[in-house]
Amino acid sequence: MLKHSVHKILLVSTSLALLIFLFGLFPSLVQKYYSTGIYPYISSSLRFISSIVPFAIGDIIYALLIAFALYKIFNFFQNRKSLTKKDRIIVPIQALNFFLALYIVFKIVWGLNYSRPSISESLGIGNEKYSVKELVLLGDYFVNKTNNLKIKQTKIPAYSIHDLEKTSSNAYYLMEKKNPLFRYKNPCLKSVLSPWLTSKAGIEGYYAPLTGEANMNMALPGFVKPYVSCHEIAHQLGISYEDEANLLGYLTASNSPDVNYQYAANYEMLRYILFEIRMKSPEDYKILHDKLSASVLDDFKTEKEFWRKYNGDMFGYMDAAFDSFLKLNNQPKGIDSYQDIVIWLWNIHKDEITP
């Protein structure tokens, strides 16, 4: 009876997983019926439920799932000699059912968003690539803008997770007036359970699809937290890819009336732009780097030292972007590489930039 039940579940799970996979091959359908159809209701409901609990329950659920999987694997190998021939067939099928169930749930509660068309299309942002000269002009634009915003900053607040949730959701509310894509109901921003472990892993924040929580690493320097919170909220809205979440986070934070949000957004984008310039034109990178104000350079130093303390790989990234190390991770494309976020920033601001 058990064998029949296990095989029946496998048939159903495989069929559902295959249907979901095939549905994901049609981006326009995903966009219409999932990303802008049922997903907003799913995510809003998850956030409403998760917001009842003050800590990150997603962390606990993932830890329990990993522990359960490890226990089952250990138990299988410990008792493999006493397993019957039937059991040796059933146990692997049960494991397959488990992972198929996770795949189905993940895809339904968030994962299908990977198949939606690029968010840049919905926002009407072009994908015209820039020349090296245009990239340098973009860098100069952001250097000046970041320097000016730093002057306007007075004191960076000692943000609590509740402060960030409130201010970031208000920023999204303002953007919603321009585009319904930014609609954000039932805010749910939480601090990770272990900022130390998260920092050691080189993570600023992450989204927990099973619970709908956006999780913040609250050990981060205060001046980057506003942007990181807007980035993670973008994932809650069904923006799956990192560059696209960067785009939504940038647009939201940079259009906030809060100068700390504006600065955080421009500071983070400047980091991506300078990294690209450093690869394509080291001489121009040096000129732009020297134009950065002492206060902005202090922030770069603070962030770099933060990652040096916790995570050597992230420190290497910062070092590559703002010192002398060029070929981080052996960039395969070299001067021909493009970051999507930088392409979008160029297309957003090219009309404001004069040669």
N, C-alpha and C positions, 0 to 999 in steps of 0.2 A: 504493500500500500504506500509506504514511504517513497519507494523507488518511483512509482507511478506519479506521485505528487511532485517530486523533485523534477522529473522530466517535463511535466506539464507546466510547471513554473518556468523552466528554462525555455520552453517553446514560446510562452507568452512574453517573457522578458526579451528574448532575442527578436521577436516580431516588433515589439514596441521600440526597442533600440534601433532597429533597422528603419522603421518608419520615421523616427526622429532624425536619424542621420540623412535620409533621403530628403526630408523636408528642409534640412539645412543647406541643401544644394541649390535652393531657390531664394536668393537674398531678398528679392522684392516681396515674396510671400512672407518671409520671416519678418520683414519690416512692417508689413501691413497687419498681419494677424497675430504676431507675437510681440515684437519690440514696442510697437505703438498700439497693440491690441490688448492681449491679456497680461503681458508682463508688468505694466505699471500697477495693475491691481494685485498681482502676486507679490511684487516687491514692497508695495505700500502695506499690505497685510502682514508680511514678515517683519517689517520695521515696527509696526504697531505692537505686535506680540513681543518682539525682542526688547522694545523700549521699556517694557514693564520691569525687566531685570536690569539693575544698574551696572553690572559687570559684563564682560564679553563672553556670552554663553557659547558663541561659535568656537572659541578656543577649547572649551571643555568638551564640546561635541566631537571636534576633530581629534582631540586626545583620546577620547573614549573609542572612537572608530579605529584609530591606529592600534590602541591597546587590544581591542577585540580581534582585529586581524592578526596581530602578533600572537595572541593567545591561541587562536585557532590553528595557526601554522605550527606553533610549538607543540600543541596537543596532538596534531596529526602525526608529526615525526616521532613524538614520544611513544605513541600507541600504534605505530604503523605495523609492527610485527604481529599484533593481536587482531588487526583488522581483517574482516572477511573479504572475500573477493568482491562481494556486493558493495561493501563499505568503501573499498578502494576506488570504485566507480562513482559512488554517490557523493563522497566528500569533495572531490574536485568540481563536480557539477554544482554543489552547494556554494563553493567558493566563486564559481563563475556567475551564479545567480546573484550573489552578494555584490560583485563588482558591476554587473549589469544594472542592478537596482540603483547603485550609486550614480552610474552614468545617466540613467533616465531621470533621476531626481535632479542631478546637477544641470542637465540640459533644460529641464522644464523650469526650474527656479531662476536660472540665469544664463547658462551656457550657450543657449541658442543665439544669444546676442553676438557671439563671435561670427555668425553668418550674416548679420545685417550689413547693408551697404555702409560705406565709410560715412562717419558722422559729418565729415567736411561737406559732403553733398547736401545733407539736410540743412547745413548752415550756409550754403551758398558760397563756400570758400574754394578758390581755385587750387590747382595742383601744378601751376607753372613753376618749373625749376629755375633757380637763380644762377647767375654767373658768380665767379669769385668776387668780382668788383661789387656786384649787388649784395652779396653776402657781407662784405666788409661795410657797406653802407648801412645794412641792417644792424650790424654789430655796433656801429657808431651811434645809431639811433637809440639802441637799447642802453648803451653806456651812458649817454647823456640823460636819458629818461630815468635810469636807475639812480644816477648821481643826484638828480634833482629831487626825486622822491625821498632819498635818504636825508636830504636837508630838511624836508618837511616833517620827518619823524621827530617826535619828542622823546617819549619813553615807551618802549615795547612792553605791553601788558604781560603780567605773569598769568598767561592763559590757563584756565581750567578747561576740562573737556566740555563742560556745560557752556562756558563762554564761547568756545569755538563752534559748538553745535548751534547756538542761537545766532551768532553773527554770520556764520556761513550759510545757514538756511535763509536768513534775511537777504543775503547777497544773491542766492538762487531765486528768491521771490522777486527781486528787482529784475533779474534777467528773464524770468518767466513772462513778464509784461512785454518783452520784445520777441520771445520765441517760446512756445509751449514745450519745447524739448527740455527746458530747464525746470519744469514743474517738479517740485520736491515736497511731497506730503509725508507726514509722520516722521520727522527727523529722528535719526538714530545713529549718533556718533559716539563711539566709546574708546576708552583707553585700553591698550593691550594689557593682558594680565601680567606679562613680564617684559617691561621695557628693556631690561638688560639682555635677555635672550634675543629679543627682536633687533636690538642694536648690533649684537654680535653677528646676527644673520645679515646685516646690512640693509634692513628694511625700515622704511619711513612710515609705512602704513599698509594696510591690506584690507580687502573686502572678503567677507565671509558669506558665500552664496547661500548656504543652507539656512542661515539665520537672518540674512539681510542687513547685517551690521557692517558699518564702516569703522575700521579700527585704526586708531592713531597711536604712534609711538611718542608718548609724551615726554620722553627723555631728550627729544630733539631740541636744538637751539630755538628759542622763542620766535625769532624773526622768520623762520621757514614754516612754522606751524599753520598760519592762515592758508597758505597755498596748498599744503599737504592735505588739509581737511577738505578743501574744495575739490582736490583731485580724487580723494577717496569717495566723496559723495557722488562724483561723476560715475563711478563704478556702480553705485546703488541705482543710478538712473538707467542702467543697461549699457553703459559705455565700457566695452570689454577690453579693448586694446590700450596699452599704456600711452602711446602717443596721442590717441584720441581723448583719453582721460586728462592728459596734460593740456590739450587744447581747451576742453570744457572748463577745467580748473583755472586755466589762465584767463579765459574770457570772463568767468564769474568773479574771480578775485580782483582782476584789474579794473573791473567796472564797479566794484564796491565803493561806497563813499568813504570807507575806512582806509586811511593812508597806509596803515600797516599791511592791509590786504593787497593794496596796489603795489607796495614795495616788494612784498613776498613774491607776487606773481612775476614782476619784471626781473627781479633778482634770479629766480629759477630759470626763466627763459633765457636770460643773459648767459647763464652757465652753459646751456645747450648750444647757444650761438657761438660762444667763444671756443668751445670744444671743437666745433666744426671749422672755425677759422684757423684754429691751431693746426689742424690737419692739412688744410688747403693752402694756407698762406701764413707761415710762421712769422714773417716780417710784420705783416699787418696785425697779427695777434699781439706782438710785442708793443706796437704803437697804441692799440686799443687798451691793452692791459695797463699801460702807463697813464692813460687818461682816467682810469677809475679813481674815484676819490679815496682818501685814506680811510674813511668810515666804511665804505663798501668793501675795500680790501680787508679791513678788520673782520668783517662778517665772513668773507671767504676763508680767512685764516681760522676763525672760530669754528666754522663748519668742518674744515679740513682736520682740525685738531680733534674734533668730536669723533670723526670716523677713524682717525689714527688710534684713538683710545680703544675703540670697540672692534673695528673691522678693517683689516689691512687692505682687502680688495677694494672697498669703497674709498679708502684713503688714496689708493692708487688711481682711482678715477678722478678724484679731486686734484691729485698731483698732476695728472695728465692734462686736465683742463686749465690749470692755473700756474703751472711751473714749466719745467723743461722736458718732461717725459712725453713723447709723442705717440708712439705706436702701441697704445694700450691694447692688450689682447690681440696683437698682430692684425690690426684692421685690414681685412682682405681687400676691400675696395679702395683703400687709401684716399687719394684726392677725389675719386669719383663717388665716394659714399655720400648719401643724403639721409638726414633724419626727417621723418615726416613732419614733426612739430616745427622744425625750422622752415621747411617749405611752406607750411600754412602761415607761419608768422610773417614770412616775406609777402605772401599773397594778401594778408590782412593789412599790412602797413606800407606796401610799396607806393601807394598814392601819396602817403605822408612824407616819403623820403625823397629828397632832391639830390641829384648828383653834385 
